[in-house]
Amino acid sequence: MELQKPYYAVIFTSLRTDGDNGYGEMAVAMEEMARKQPGFLDFESARDGLGVTISYWESLEAIAHWKAQMEHREAQKKGIRTWYSWYKVRICKVEREYEFTK
């Protein structure tokens, strides 16, 4: 999907603790909720030891609005208490992109 540039990417990189402990269910709920937020554009995620989740947004204001959502804040707190041994969040402005498809 071609997104109109510029747009913003929130890159969430993490290492999980052992066990699911409700993580899978919450991850699905948070993705569904993010998709309904004003300014949401797209979502990608991969996990093989190191997890990388990228959400794409129209503006920094849309990102701030998403971060402030009560359900998202509760998931963040549970992540710190239960699901993650480490994480890093990066917010980037995407001005250019390219891809290859065979």
C-alpha positions, 0 to 999 in steps of 0.5 A: 500500500502506497502511503502519502508522504510524509507520514510518521512511523512508530517503531516499537522494538522489544524483548518479551518475558517468558509465557504469554500471560495474556499478551496475545489477546492484548496485542490483537485488541491493541491493533484493532483499537489502533486501526480505529484511531483518527490518523492511523494509516497501517500496521506491521509486526514480526517476532522471532526473539526480537519483536518489531511492531511498526504503526504508521500515522498521518501526524505527530498529533495522531500518535500522541492521541493514540498514546494517551488512550486509556486502554493503550495506557493500561496495556503499556503498564502491563507490558512494563510489569509483565510482558517485556524485559526490554523495549525501545520506541522510535518515532520517525518521519517518513519522507521517502520509501521504495520496495521490491516485489518479485 
